[in-house]
Amino acid sequence: MCRIPPSASLKMCYISKGHGAKGDNVYEFHLEFLDLVKPEPVYKLTQRQVNITVQKKVSQWWERLTKQEKRPLFLAPDFDRWLDESDAEMELRAKEEERLNKLRLESQGSPETLISLKKGYLFMYNLVQFLGFSWIFVNMTVRFFILGKESFYDTFHTVADMMYFCQMLAAVESINAAIGVTKTPVIPSLSQLLGRNFILFIVFGTVEEMQSKAVVFFVFYIWSTVEIFRYPFYMLSCIDMDWKVLTWLRYTVWIPLYPMGCLAEAVSVIQSIPIFNETGRFSFTLPYPVKIKVRFSFFLQIYLILLFLGLYVNFRHLYKQRRRRFGQKKKKIH
């Protein structure tokens, strides 16, 4: 048997011995193709014949198979596989479109892949937040049972670093809502993020006198209590799991805890006002000709109003969610 030499991919020769009607014979043929073909053709031997598959080196239309214009006598076309020029062009175009579509899907990712990536990303985010707030909640609970009321006054120095981390990471929730990764409304999410971070970074973080106040314990404890039910609920939702007890807690614990949290935050702001007035921190004087000194306590008083407005926005949003989830079903009329 003779193969197609890689350096001369125009010619093909075939030599084989076989037993036919006239006994044992040597069968052979030689072909010189019109254009280059790939070396190493595929041979398949059956009981009746030998199938040899030869591929063109470049997928294009050939006006004939061999270099010689006259077709060899031993060649006969298989009209079941025959393609004229227009059919060949359509087939090549279809193959090229299929290849481009495949490349496009691989570059963009299939819808199933994108959904899986989105669920995995949200699952990991909620898991990290759940672990962070759980650490805060457990730490504060254990310290309270061991130290009692004494644990109130060093809460900030004990768990502030973890609270900083969790609250900075919470910005991802507002970003997800803004770009459509989650269906959460942007305003309630952003309202809670800005409100908590204002208390944490400005009221507690910049005033050392506030860091030893008992109110810090109540603010952090209420925040973490809400989140240890909210984040695992979202986490299980990513994998299409519904734990009824957790679902009920997620849509119920906020009813007493949100007003209590708002009250604790308001107390912390009120306690910080005289401290900001004494230290003059963040206060400034308007330029000439006004020359009026604006105390930061003025903005804290405005924030107290916004705090309760934010409570109304979040309370209204959560109430609608709870009503959709546990609303009374209409009774059927028989």
C-alpha positions as CSV (number, residue, x, y, z in Angstrom):
1,M,0.0,0.0,0.0
2,C,1.3,3.4,-0.9
3,R,0.5,6.5,1.2
4,I,0.5,10.2,0.2
5,P,3.9,11.6,0.9
6,P,3.7,14.9,3.0
7,S,6.1,16.7,0.7
8,A,4.1,15.9,-2.5
9,S,0.4,15.9,-1.5
10,L,-0.9,15.9,-5.0
11,K,-0.3,12.2,-5.8
12,M,-1.7,9.1,-4.4
13,C,-0.9,5.5,-5.2
14,Y,-2.6,2.3,-3.9
15,I,-1.2,-1.2,-4.2
16,S,-2.9,-4.3,-2.6
17,K,-3.2,-8.0,-3.0
18,G,-6.6,-9.7,-3.0
19,H,-8.6,-12.8,-4.0
20,G,-11.2,-12.1,-6.7
21,A,-13.1,-13.9,-9.4
22,K,-9.8,-14.7,-11.2
23,G,-8.0,-15.8,-8.1
24,D,-5.2,-14.0,-6.3
25,N,-4.3,-10.7,-8.0
26,V,-2.4,-7.5,-7.3
27,Y,-4.7,-4.4,-7.5
28,E,-3.3,-0.9,-7.9
29,F,-4.1,2.6,-9.0
30,H,-2.5,6.0,-9.2
31,L,-4.2,9.4,-8.9
32,E,-2.8,12.9,-9.3
33,F,-5.2,15.3,-7.6
34,L,-6.1,18.7,-8.9
35,D,-4.9,20.4,-5.7
36,L,-3.2,19.6,-2.4
37,V,-4.7,17.0,-0.1
38,K,-3.9,16.0,3.5
39,P,-1.3,13.2,3.9
40,E,-2.3,10.0,5.8
41,P,-5.6,9.1,4.3
42,V,-8.0,7.0,6.3
43,Y,-8.5,3.3,5.2
44,K,-11.4,1.1,6.1
45,L,-11.6,-2.5,5.0
46,T,-15.0,-4.2,4.6
47,Q,-16.0,-7.6,3.3
48,R,-16.8,-6.2,-0.1
49,Q,-14.5,-3.2,-0.6
50,V,-11.8,-0.9,0.7
51,N,-12.9,2.6,1.6
52,I,-10.2,5.3,1.3
53,T,-11.1,8.8,2.7
54,V,-8.9,11.6,1.4
55,Q,-9.4,15.2,2.7
56,K,-8.6,18.4,0.8
57,K,-5.9,20.5,2.4
58,V,-8.0,23.6,1.9
59,S,-11.8,23.4,1.9
60,Q,-12.7,24.9,-1.5
61,W,-14.5,24.0,-4.7
62,W,-12.7,21.8,-7.2
63,E,-13.9,21.8,-10.8
64,R,-12.7,18.2,-11.1
65,L,-10.9,15.6,-9.0
66,T,-7.7,14.9,-11.0
67,K,-5.2,17.0,-12.7
68,Q,-5.8,15.4,-16.1
69,E,-8.9,16.8,-17.7
70,K,-10.2,13.4,-18.8
71,R,-11.6,11.4,-16.0
72,P,-9.8,8.0,-15.5
73,L,-11.9,5.1,-16.7
74,F,-11.8,3.3,-13.3
75,L,-13.3,6.3,-11.5
76,A,-17.1,6.6,-11.0
77,P,-18.8,9.4,-9.0
78,D,-21.0,8.6,-6.0
79,F,-24.0,10.8,-6.8
80,D,-25.4,10.3,-3.3
81,R,-22.5,12.4,-2.0
82,W,-22.0,14.5,-5.1
83,L,-22.1,18.3,-4.6
84,D,-22.1,20.9,-7.4
85,E,-20.4,24.2,-6.9
86,S,-23.4,26.0,-5.3
87,D,-24.0,23.1,-2.9
88,A,-20.3,23.0,-1.9
89,E,-20.3,26.7,-1.2
90,M,-23.4,26.5,0.9
91,E,-21.9,23.6,2.9
92,L,-18.7,25.4,3.5
93,R,-20.6,28.5,4.5
94,A,-22.7,26.5,6.9
95,K,-19.6,24.9,8.5
96,E,-18.0,28.3,8.8
97,E,-21.0,29.8,10.5
98,E,-21.2,26.8,12.8
99,R,-17.5,27.3,13.7
100,L,-18.0,31.0,14.4
101,N,-21.1,30.4,16.5
102,K,-19.2,27.8,18.5
103,L,-16.3,30.3,19.1
104,R,-18.8,33.0,20.0
105,L,-20.5,30.8,22.6
106,E,-17.2,29.8,24.0
107,S,-16.1,33.4,24.4
108,Q,-19.4,34.6,25.8
109,G,-20.3,31.5,27.8
110,S,-23.6,29.6,27.4
111,P,-26.6,30.9,29.4
112,E,-26.4,27.8,31.7
113,T,-22.8,28.5,32.4
114,L,-23.5,32.2,33.2
115,I,-26.3,31.2,35.6
116,S,-24.1,28.7,37.3
117,L,-21.4,31.3,37.7
118,K,-23.8,33.9,39.1
119,K,-25.3,31.4,41.6
120,G,-21.8,30.3,42.7
121,Y,-20.7,34.0,43.1
122,L,-23.8,34.9,45.2
123,F,-23.5,31.7,47.3
124,M,-19.9,32.5,48.2
125,Y,-20.7,36.1,49.0
126,N,-23.5,35.2,51.3
127,L,-21.5,32.5,52.9
128,V,-18.6,34.9,53.7
129,Q,-21.0,37.4,55.2
130,F,-22.8,34.8,57.2
131,L,-19.5,33.5,58.7
132,G,-18.4,37.1,59.5
133,F,-21.6,38.1,61.3
134,S,-21.9,34.7,63.0
135,W,-18.4,35.3,64.4
136,I,-19.5,38.7,65.8
137,F,-22.7,37.3,67.2
138,V,-21.1,34.3,68.9
139,N,-18.2,36.4,70.2
140,M,-20.5,39.0,71.8
141,T,-22.8,36.4,73.2
142,V,-20.0,34.3,74.9
143,R,-18.4,37.5,76.3
144,F,-21.8,38.6,77.7
145,F,-22.4,35.3,79.5
146,I,-18.8,35.3,80.9
147,L,-18.4,39.0,81.8
148,G,-21.9,40.2,82.0
149,K,-22.5,44.0,81.6
150,E,-18.7,44.6,81.7
151,S,-18.6,43.2,78.1
152,F,-20.6,46.2,76.9
153,Y,-17.8,48.7,77.3
154,D,-15.1,47.0,75.2
155,T,-17.3,45.6,72.4
156,F,-15.9,48.0,69.8
157,H,-12.2,47.0,70.4
158,T,-13.2,43.3,70.4
159,V,-15.3,43.0,67.2
160,A,-14.8,46.3,65.3
161,D,-12.3,44.8,62.8
162,M,-14.7,42.1,61.7
163,M,-17.6,44.6,61.6
164,Y,-15.5,46.9,59.4
165,F,-14.9,44.0,57.0
166,C,-18.5,42.9,56.8
167,Q,-19.9,46.4,56.3
168,M,-17.4,47.3,53.6
169,L,-18.2,44.0,51.9
170,A,-21.9,44.9,52.1
171,A,-21.3,47.5,49.4
172,V,-21.4,44.5,47.0
173,E,-25.1,44.1,47.7
174,S,-25.9,47.6,46.5
175,I,-23.7,47.1,43.4
176,N,-25.4,43.8,42.6
177,A,-28.8,45.5,42.9
178,A,-27.7,48.4,40.7
179,I,-26.3,46.3,37.9
180,G,-29.2,43.8,38.0
181,V,-27.3,40.8,39.4
182,T,-30.0,40.5,42.1
183,K,-33.6,41.7,42.1
184,T,-33.3,43.7,45.3
185,P,-34.4,47.3,45.0
186,V,-31.5,49.7,45.0
187,I,-32.9,52.4,47.4
188,P,-33.6,50.1,50.5
189,S,-30.2,48.4,50.0
190,L,-28.3,51.6,49.6
191,S,-30.2,53.2,52.5
192,Q,-29.2,50.5,54.9
193,L,-25.6,50.4,53.7
194,L,-25.1,54.2,54.0
195,G,-26.9,54.4,57.4
196,R,-24.9,51.6,59.0
197,N,-21.6,52.7,57.6
198,F,-22.2,56.3,58.8
199,I,-22.7,55.0,62.4
200,L,-19.8,52.6,62.2
201,F,-17.2,54.7,60.4
202,I,-18.1,58.2,61.5
203,V,-19.9,58.1,64.8
204,F,-18.0,55.1,66.3
205,G,-14.9,55.0,64.3
206,T,-13.7,58.6,64.5
207,V,-14.6,59.3,68.2
208,E,-12.7,57.3,70.8
209,E,-15.1,58.4,73.5
210,M,-18.0,56.7,71.7
211,Q,-16.1,53.4,71.4
212,S,-16.4,52.6,75.1
213,K,-20.1,53.3,75.3
214,A,-22.6,50.5,76.0
215,V,-24.7,51.5,73.1
216,V,-22.1,50.0,70.7
217,F,-22.9,46.5,72.1
218,F,-26.6,46.9,71.3
219,V,-26.0,48.3,67.8
220,F,-23.6,45.5,66.8
221,Y,-25.7,42.8,68.5
222,I,-28.9,43.8,66.7
223,W,-27.1,44.1,63.3
224,S,-25.5,40.7,63.6
225,T,-28.7,39.1,64.8
226,V,-30.6,40.3,61.7
227,E,-27.8,39.1,59.4
228,I,-27.3,35.6,60.8
229,F,-30.8,34.8,59.5
230,R,-30.8,36.9,56.3
231,Y,-27.5,35.7,54.7
232,P,-28.1,31.9,55.1
233,F,-31.6,32.4,53.6
234,Y,-30.0,34.0,50.5
235,M,-27.3,31.4,50.5
236,L,-29.7,28.5,50.4
237,S,-31.8,30.3,47.7
238,C,-28.8,30.2,45.4
239,I,-29.0,26.4,45.4
240,D,-32.8,26.3,45.2
241,M,-33.3,25.2,48.8
242,D,-36.1,26.4,51.0
243,W,-35.9,25.7,54.8
244,K,-39.3,26.8,56.1
245,V,-38.0,27.7,59.6
246,L,-35.2,29.8,58.2
247,T,-37.6,31.4,55.7
248,W,-40.0,32.4,58.5
249,L,-37.2,33.8,60.6
250,R,-35.8,35.8,57.7
251,Y,-39.2,37.4,57.1
252,T,-40.1,37.9,60.8
253,V,-37.2,38.8,63.0
254,W,-36.8,42.2,61.4
255,I,-40.2,43.2,62.8
256,P,-38.9,43.8,66.4
257,L,-35.2,44.1,65.5
258,Y,-35.3,46.9,62.9
259,P,-37.1,49.4,65.2
260,M,-34.8,48.4,68.1
261,G,-31.7,48.8,65.8
262,C,-33.0,52.2,64.7
263,L,-33.5,53.3,68.3
264,A,-30.0,52.1,69.3
265,E,-28.5,54.0,66.4
266,A,-30.4,57.1,67.3
267,V,-29.1,56.9,70.9
268,S,-25.6,56.6,69.6
269,V,-26.0,59.7,67.5
270,I,-27.5,61.7,70.3
271,Q,-24.7,60.7,72.7
272,S,-22.1,61.7,70.1
273,I,-23.5,65.2,69.5
274,P,-22.0,66.9,72.6
275,I,-18.7,65.1,72.0
276,F,-18.5,66.5,68.4
277,N,-19.4,69.9,69.8
278,E,-16.6,69.8,72.3
279,T,-13.9,68.5,70.0
280,G,-15.0,70.6,67.0
281,R,-14.3,67.6,64.8
282,F,-15.7,67.9,61.2
283,S,-16.9,71.4,62.0
284,F,-16.0,74.2,59.6
285,T,-16.4,77.9,59.0
286,L,-18.0,79.2,55.8
287,P,-15.8,81.6,53.8
288,Y,-16.0,85.4,53.8
289,P,-18.4,87.3,53.9
290,V,-20.6,84.8,55.7
291,K,-18.0,83.5,58.2
292,I,-20.5,81.3,60.0
293,K,-19.2,78.2,61.9
294,V,-21.1,75.1,61.0
295,R,-20.9,72.4,63.6
296,F,-21.0,68.8,62.6
297,S,-23.7,68.3,65.2
298,F,-26.1,70.1,62.8
299,F,-25.6,67.3,60.3
300,L,-26.1,64.7,63.0
301,Q,-29.5,66.2,63.8
302,I,-30.4,66.1,60.1
303,Y,-29.2,62.5,60.1
304,L,-31.6,61.6,63.0
305,I,-34.5,62.6,60.8
306,L,-33.1,60.7,57.8
307,L,-32.6,57.7,60.1
308,F,-36.3,57.3,60.8
309,L,-37.2,58.0,57.2
310,G,-34.8,55.2,56.3
311,L,-36.5,52.9,58.8
312,Y,-39.8,53.7,57.1
313,V,-38.4,52.8,53.6
314,N,-36.9,49.6,54.8
315,F,-39.9,48.6,56.9
316,R,-42.2,49.2,54.0
317,H,-40.0,47.2,51.7
318,L,-39.7,44.3,54.1
319,Y,-43.4,44.3,54.9
320,K,-44.3,44.0,51.2
321,Q,-41.8,41.1,50.9
322,R,-43.3,39.3,53.8
323,R,-46.9,39.8,52.6
324,R,-45.9,38.4,49.2
325,R,-44.3,35.4,50.9
326,F,-46.9,34.7,53.6
327,G,-49.9,36.6,52.3
328,Q,-53.3,34.9,52.9
329,K,-54.4,32.8,49.9
330,K,-57.8,33.6,48.6
331,K,-60.3,30.9,49.5
332,K,-61.9,29.0,46.7
333,I,-65.6,29.6,46.2
334,H,-67.4,26.3,45.8
